[in-house]
Amino acid sequence: MTRKLFGTDGVRGTANTYPMTADMALKIGAAAGRYFRNDGSNGHRVVIGKDTRLSGYMFENALTAGLTSTGMNVLLLGPVPTPAVGLLTTSMRADVGIMISASHNPHHDNGIKFFGPDGFKLSDEAEMEIERLIASDIEPAKAENIGRAKRIDDGRFRYAERVKSTLPSGMRLDGLKVVIDCANGAAYRAAPEILWELGATVVTVGTDPNGFNINENCGSTYTDTAAAAVVAHGADVGICLDGDADRVMIIDETGAVADGDQIMALLATQWADAGRLTGGTLVATVMSNLGLERHMDAKGLRLERTGVGDRYVVEAMRQGGFNLGGEQSGHIVMTDYATTGDGLLAGLQFLCAMIETGRKASALTQQFDTVPQLLKNVRYAVGSDPLSADTVKTSIADAETKLQGKGRLLIRKSGTEPLVRVMAECEDPDLLVQVVDGIVAEVEAAA
């Protein structure tokens, strides 16, 4: 059985359009309830968090109805970062955690992603079984075994205390002026509060959600607003989160942006020097820049690559016993502290490096010289398959021939949106543009 509903990060799509409908959310909740309440007892729990999208109310209620109908007890966290759900699933002894979010996508999208009782995202096998249950007749609980729902008011504060505890004992951020961009998303309250409590002077961006403005001209996928704020306020550094706060981009004092690769390079180097980098290995995806790989080689360290998606990074980390990994897009996973990517936690680790070294952000963000890399996305109609077109296949083959020995090419469909991602790396910038634009043109024609 192949997965039809679940992509690389849960179920995702346009709100009120299949599969992201209230009816489907109810079925997903019921199927998850049946999967996790497999002994028929009434002691099973699920925690549900969400970001700030308007449709979050609808999905929260639909999931709750489905889960309680199969006997699960639901603990509602309200707007919290995705990593908070992973944390609280474990600390509240829940059987499953659910985050309602489409991450960095625009407001009209939404998604449902699951965490197991260990706080890690569900395996492909578990998601396939939930899909099987959705397609079957799900047996409801008896009337006396229907679950209960309860609002948890202190979830944000529990998460905040955990994040703060990852800094060295007694470390404060006094003297640092920090711009925090919360993308009008899930961390709009937690992130500024945490930075302020640690002593930083805080300048906020993207902290006024209205249900529609999540990720709009702000956040980790649109860093211009925060970069301008860093320069205008004379800030020492900027931290840009995405809509559910599991990604981060760092902005130095000049307004320059550092992506996940540069952040991982810094942390890997520092952790290796301190004897903390397990197995001398950093786990990243095939999207990470070749410059990161060269940096790791030069330090006598190893880069292990995985498929795209932080869940696959985490799987490789767990299998190999490694404690640091992530994605160029800003998912930074530190399993010493968290079970999933945590943008705010990674941002605090960067601030810690600034304090411990006494260096400016700009001296820490450029750990290696990047190999020229170009990524373009092509949107296609749902149901079509442009990559199967002969013209596209021929264009890709031609590009691979041209790049032989000079660079690399990666073509893939997004697991979260109807997009074909065309990425290439090459030391020759003219050839880079030529091969990417050639493939993009053929994909657009076939889309």
ZIPE-V184658 format. One record per backbone hydrogen bond with DSSP energy under -1.0 kcal/mol. CO is the residue of the C=O (numbers start at 1). NH is the residue of the N-H. If there is no record, write none. Layout:
CO:NH
CO:NH
//
This chain:
10:7
11:112
13:110
14:17
17:20
19:21
20:16
21:25
22:26
23:27
24:28
25:29
26:30
27:31
28:32
29:33
30:34
31:35
32:36
33:37
36:38
44:73
45:95
45:96
46:75
47:98
48:77
49:100
50:80
53:56
54:57
55:59
56:60
57:61
58:62
59:63
60:64
61:65
62:66
63:67
64:68
65:69
67:70
67:72
68:71
68:147
69:141
73:46
74:150
75:48
76:152
78:50
81:84
81:85
82:86
83:87
84:88
85:89
86:90
87:91
88:92
89:94
90:93
96:47
97:115
98:49
99:113
100:51
102:105
106:109
108:15
110:13
111:101
112:11
113:99
114:122
115:97
116:119
120:116
123:127
124:128
125:129
126:130
127:131
128:132
129:133
130:134
131:135
133:136
142:145
143:146
148:74
150:76
154:158
155:159
156:160
157:161
158:162
159:163
160:164
161:165
163:166
164:167
168:171
173:176
176:201
177:236
177:237
178:203
179:239
180:205
181:241
182:185
183:215
185:188
187:191
189:193
190:194
191:195
192:196
193:197
194:198
195:200
196:199
198:173
201:178
203:180
205:182
206:184
211:54
213:216
219:222
223:227
224:228
225:229
226:230
227:231
228:232
229:233
230:235
237:179
238:251
239:181
240:249
241:220
242:245
243:186
244:82
245:343
249:240
250:258
251:238
252:255
256:252
258:250
259:263
260:264
261:265
262:266
263:267
264:268
265:269
266:270
267:271
268:272
269:273
270:274
271:276
272:275
276:278
277:280
278:281
280:302
282:304
283:326
284:306
285:288
289:292
289:293
290:294
291:295
292:296
293:297
294:298
295:299
296:301
297:300
302:282
304:284
306:286
309:312
309:313
310:314
311:315
312:316
313:317
314:318
315:319
316:320
317:321
317:322
324:283
325:333
327:330
328:260
331:327
332:342
333:325
334:337
334:338
342:346
343:347
344:348
345:349
346:350
347:351
348:352
349:353
350:354
351:355
352:356
353:357
354:358
361:364
361:365
372:426
374:424
376:422
378:420
381:384
385:388
386:389
389:393
390:394
391:395
392:396
393:397
394:398
395:399
396:400
397:401
398:402
399:403
403:406
403:407
406:427
408:425
410:423
412:421
417:419
418:380
419:414
420:378
421:412
422:376
423:410
424:374
425:408
428:432
429:433
430:434
431:435
432:436
433:437
434:438
435:439
436:440
437:441
438:442
439:443
440:444
441:445
442:446
443:447
447:381
//
